[in-house]
Amino acid sequence: MKTFLKIWIISSFLIPSSSPKLNLRSCADSDCQYIISNSAFWLSQSPIINPLNQGKIFVQYGLTSVDMNFDKKHIYPNLNISINITKNLSITSKIFGFQSEDDLPQVLGAGFQYYFGTNDTLNTLFSIQRSDLKGLYDFNLNSINVDLKKWLNWEKNKIRYGIGSLFYKSKISSDFRHLGLKQNGQINYFELEYLRSSFLIDLGLGFKISNKVSSFSIITQKEIF
């Protein structure tokens, strides 16, 4: 428990103070809908865990650029802490906060990843993850994403790819009742991720695309023990 507390405290200093777009006060109706759906798309990022690694606890930190359909993209932080329970099962979590303009968003999430295939590869992955976005004045967001992916390992390189579906619902402040007090949606996507071992950490990139939105991520990962 002390280890997790230290990681969460340190993470508050690692997360940048850049201001992703998370308020509805100065947007047109269609852009407000993009803010909600694309915030859910950002939350759907799941940690990359190689089931054949010997580590038990993985910390993954990254920055995600989401195409909000505006003139510029917005940068969002991601922090995941995962625990290998057995060779076939990992538990994942998201617990962090940061500042965005006048808001203090809080991300809370948990899920699991199950690996199957031959004992030497375990190259197929099924995962479910629940992520909530709280602490905003304009809206709160709940989401669940389900993924089915494959692994490729080559020397120090790891590639993960597959498909997923994101289901989300939001509760909007009464100040924006013209948008409807609740919004639900589903986004289906394809995702490709790459990690390479470098010194004491793994570095990588991630791409996620759908017919509505796309994202690009820079990823760092460290095995604790």
C-alpha positions as CSV (number, residue, x, y, z in Angstrom):
1,M,0.0,0.0,0.0
2,K,2.8,2.4,0.8
3,T,4.3,1.8,-2.6
4,F,1.1,2.8,-4.3
5,L,0.7,5.9,-2.2
6,K,4.2,7.0,-3.2
7,I,3.5,6.4,-6.9
8,W,0.3,8.4,-6.8
9,I,2.0,11.3,-5.0
10,I,4.9,11.4,-7.4
11,S,2.5,11.2,-10.4
12,S,1.0,14.6,-9.4
13,F,4.3,16.2,-10.2
14,L,4.8,14.3,-13.5
15,I,1.5,15.2,-15.0
16,P,1.8,18.4,-17.0
17,S,-0.2,21.5,-16.3
18,S,-1.3,21.9,-19.9
19,S,-5.0,22.5,-20.2
20,P,-7.0,19.9,-22.2
21,K,-10.4,21.0,-23.2
22,L,-12.8,19.8,-20.5
23,N,-15.3,22.6,-20.1
24,L,-18.4,23.4,-22.1
25,R,-18.7,27.1,-21.4
26,S,-17.3,28.5,-24.6
27,C,-18.1,25.9,-27.3
28,A,-20.8,25.4,-29.8
29,D,-23.3,22.6,-29.3
30,S,-21.6,20.2,-31.7
31,D,-18.2,20.9,-30.2
32,C,-19.6,20.2,-26.7
33,Q,-20.6,16.8,-27.9
34,Y,-17.1,16.2,-29.2
35,I,-15.6,17.2,-25.9
36,I,-17.6,14.6,-24.1
37,S,-17.1,11.7,-26.6
38,N,-13.4,12.4,-27.1
39,S,-12.8,12.7,-23.3
40,A,-14.2,9.2,-23.1
41,F,-11.9,8.1,-26.0
42,W,-8.9,9.4,-24.0
43,L,-10.0,7.4,-20.9
44,S,-10.2,4.2,-22.9
45,Q,-6.4,3.8,-23.1
46,S,-5.4,0.6,-21.4
47,P,-1.9,-0.3,-20.1
48,I,0.4,-2.5,-22.1
49,I,1.4,-5.6,-20.1
50,N,3.5,-8.4,-21.4
51,P,2.3,-11.5,-19.6
52,L,5.6,-13.3,-20.2
53,N,7.5,-10.6,-18.2
54,Q,8.7,-11.5,-14.7
55,G,7.5,-8.3,-13.1
56,K,4.6,-8.1,-10.8
57,I,3.8,-4.4,-10.7
58,F,3.9,-2.1,-13.8
59,V,3.6,1.7,-13.9
60,Q,2.7,3.2,-17.2
61,Y,2.7,7.0,-17.8
62,G,2.0,8.7,-21.1
63,L,0.6,11.7,-22.9
64,T,-2.2,11.4,-25.4
65,S,-3.0,13.8,-28.2
66,V,-6.7,13.6,-29.1
67,D,-8.2,15.1,-32.3
68,M,-11.0,17.1,-30.9
69,N,-12.1,18.2,-34.3
70,F,-11.0,21.8,-33.4
71,D,-8.2,23.9,-34.9
72,K,-5.7,22.3,-32.4
73,K,-5.3,19.1,-30.6
74,H,-5.3,18.8,-26.8
75,I,-2.8,16.8,-24.7
76,Y,-4.2,14.6,-21.9
77,P,-2.2,12.6,-19.3
78,N,-2.5,9.0,-18.6
79,L,-1.3,7.0,-15.6
80,N,-1.9,3.3,-15.1
81,I,-0.8,0.9,-12.3
82,S,-1.1,-2.8,-13.0
83,I,-0.5,-6.0,-11.0
84,N,0.1,-9.4,-12.4
85,I,-2.1,-11.8,-10.3
86,T,-1.3,-15.0,-12.3
87,K,0.4,-15.8,-15.6
88,N,-3.0,-15.3,-17.3
89,L,-4.5,-12.5,-15.3
90,S,-3.6,-8.8,-14.5
91,I,-5.6,-6.2,-12.6
92,T,-5.3,-2.6,-13.9
93,S,-6.1,0.7,-12.3
94,K,-6.2,4.5,-13.0
95,I,-6.1,6.9,-10.1
96,F,-4.7,10.4,-10.7
97,G,-5.7,14.0,-10.9
98,F,-4.4,17.2,-12.6
99,Q,-5.4,20.8,-13.3
100,S,-7.2,21.8,-16.5
101,E,-8.1,25.5,-16.7
102,D,-10.3,26.2,-13.7
103,D,-11.1,22.5,-13.1
104,L,-9.4,19.7,-11.1
105,P,-10.3,16.5,-13.0
106,Q,-10.0,13.2,-11.2
107,V,-9.6,10.0,-13.1
108,L,-10.7,6.8,-11.3
109,G,-10.6,3.4,-13.1
110,A,-10.1,-0.3,-12.7
111,G,-10.2,-3.4,-14.9
112,F,-8.6,-6.7,-15.8
113,Q,-6.7,-8.2,-18.7
114,Y,-6.8,-12.0,-19.4
115,Y,-4.3,-13.6,-21.7
116,F,-4.7,-16.9,-23.5
117,G,-2.9,-18.9,-26.2
118,T,0.0,-21.3,-25.8
119,N,2.0,-21.2,-22.6
120,D,5.0,-19.9,-24.5
121,T,3.3,-17.0,-26.1
122,L,0.0,-16.0,-24.4
123,N,-0.4,-13.8,-27.5
124,T,-4.1,-13.1,-27.3
125,L,-5.6,-10.6,-24.8
126,F,-9.1,-9.8,-23.7
127,S,-9.7,-6.8,-21.4
128,I,-12.5,-4.9,-19.7
129,Q,-11.9,-1.5,-18.1
130,R,-14.1,0.9,-16.2
131,S,-13.0,4.6,-16.1
132,D,-14.7,7.6,-14.5
133,L,-13.9,11.3,-15.0
134,K,-15.0,13.4,-12.0
135,G,-14.2,16.8,-10.5
136,L,-15.4,18.9,-13.4
137,Y,-18.0,21.7,-13.1
138,D,-19.6,21.1,-16.5
139,F,-20.0,17.3,-16.6
140,N,-19.1,13.9,-15.2
141,L,-18.3,10.9,-17.3
142,N,-18.5,7.1,-16.9
143,S,-17.1,4.7,-19.5
144,I,-16.4,1.0,-20.1
145,N,-14.1,-0.3,-22.9
146,V,-13.8,-3.9,-24.0
147,D,-10.7,-4.9,-26.1
148,L,-9.5,-8.0,-28.0
149,K,-5.9,-7.8,-29.1
150,K,-2.9,-9.8,-30.2
151,W,0.8,-9.7,-29.1
152,L,3.9,-9.8,-31.2
153,N,7.3,-10.1,-29.5
154,W,10.6,-9.6,-31.4
155,E,13.8,-9.2,-29.4
156,K,13.4,-6.0,-27.4
157,N,10.3,-4.9,-29.4
158,K,6.7,-5.5,-28.4
159,I,3.7,-4.8,-30.7
160,R,0.1,-5.0,-29.6
161,Y,-2.8,-4.5,-32.0
162,G,-6.6,-5.2,-32.0
163,I,-10.1,-3.9,-31.8
164,G,-12.2,-2.5,-29.1
165,S,-15.5,-0.9,-28.2
166,L,-16.1,2.1,-25.8
167,F,-19.4,2.6,-24.1
168,Y,-19.9,5.9,-22.2
169,K,-22.5,8.0,-20.5
170,S,-22.2,11.5,-19.1
171,K,-24.2,13.7,-16.7
172,I,-24.2,17.3,-17.7
173,S,-24.6,20.3,-15.5
174,S,-28.0,22.0,-15.5
175,D,-26.3,25.1,-16.9
176,F,-26.2,23.3,-20.2
177,R,-29.7,21.8,-20.2
178,H,-30.0,22.6,-23.9
179,L,-27.5,19.8,-24.6
180,G,-29.6,17.3,-22.6
181,L,-28.7,16.4,-19.1
182,K,-27.4,13.0,-20.2
183,Q,-25.5,11.8,-23.2
184,N,-24.7,8.2,-24.1
185,G,-22.6,6.8,-26.9
186,Q,-20.5,4.0,-28.3
187,I,-17.2,4.2,-30.3
188,N,-15.6,1.2,-32.0
189,Y,-11.9,1.5,-32.7
190,F,-8.7,-0.1,-33.9
191,E,-5.5,0.3,-31.9
192,L,-1.8,-0.3,-32.6
193,E,0.8,0.1,-29.9
194,Y,4.6,-0.4,-29.8
195,L,7.0,-0.7,-26.9
196,R,10.8,-1.1,-26.9
197,S,13.0,-1.9,-24.0
198,S,15.6,0.9,-23.4
199,F,17.9,0.8,-20.4
200,L,15.6,0.5,-17.3
201,I,12.3,1.5,-18.9
202,D,10.2,0.7,-21.9
203,L,9.4,3.5,-24.4
204,G,6.7,3.4,-27.0
205,L,4.0,4.9,-29.1
206,G,0.2,4.2,-29.5
207,F,-2.3,5.0,-32.3
208,K,-6.0,4.6,-32.0
209,I,-8.5,5.4,-34.7
210,S,-12.3,5.2,-35.3
211,N,-14.7,6.8,-37.7
212,K,-15.3,9.6,-35.2
213,V,-12.0,10.4,-33.5
214,S,-8.3,9.5,-33.5
215,S,-5.5,9.7,-30.9
216,F,-1.7,9.4,-30.7
217,S,0.1,8.5,-27.5
218,I,3.7,8.6,-26.2
219,I,4.2,5.9,-23.6
220,T,6.7,5.1,-20.8
221,Q,6.5,2.0,-18.7
222,K,8.5,0.7,-15.7
223,E,8.4,-2.7,-13.9
224,I,8.6,-2.0,-10.2
225,F,9.3,-5.6,-9.1
